[in-house]
Amino acid sequence: MDMKQMMRQAQKMQAELAKAQDEIKDMTAEATAGGGMVTVVATGNNEIQSIKIDPAAVDPEDVEMLEDMVLAAANEALRAVAAKGTARLNSVTGGMNIPGLM
């Protein structure tokens, strides 16, 4: 393989990585907790986009349980969107670990 061909391949991969990173920003993942009582949607930017709480989950006598459900759903949504992002990057890099990508 000559140097020009290697440079073209590197440039192509760089462009594909940039495209994948843009796609990841638009990804979302939804997670629930408490049997669907709490639903959280997270984005590829590692931000919580929305939280929905079933009114039946609101018990003034047990606020801690609601807090735990929100926390569990939020963490799961963030993990799920990170996994989607990693899978997308792996499709470009062939699973090669490139520091700083995610």
C-alpha positions, 0 to 999 in steps of 0.5 A, a space after each residue: 500500500 503506498 503512502 497516497 492510498 493510506 492518506 486517502 483512506 485516513 481522510 475517508 475515515 476522518 470524514 466518516 468519523 465526523 459524520 458518525 459523531 454528528 449522527 450520535 448527537 441526534 441519537 436518543 434513547 428512552 428508558 423506564 423505571 418502576 414498571 413504566 412509572 418513570 420514563 426518561 429520554 437522553 440524547 447523544 450529547 449526554 443530556 436528558 431531553 425529557 422526563 415523564 412521571 405517571 401521576 400514580 408514582 407521586 406519593 408524598 409519603 415516599 418521595 425517595 422511591 420516586 427519586 430512585 425511579 427517576 435516577 434509575 431511568 436517567 442512568 439507564 437512558 444515558 447508558 443506552 444512548 452511549 451504547 448506541 454511539 459506541 456501536 455507530 463509531 465501531 461501525 466506522 472504525 471496525 472496533 478499533 479503539 481511538 482515544 477521545 472519540 467517546 
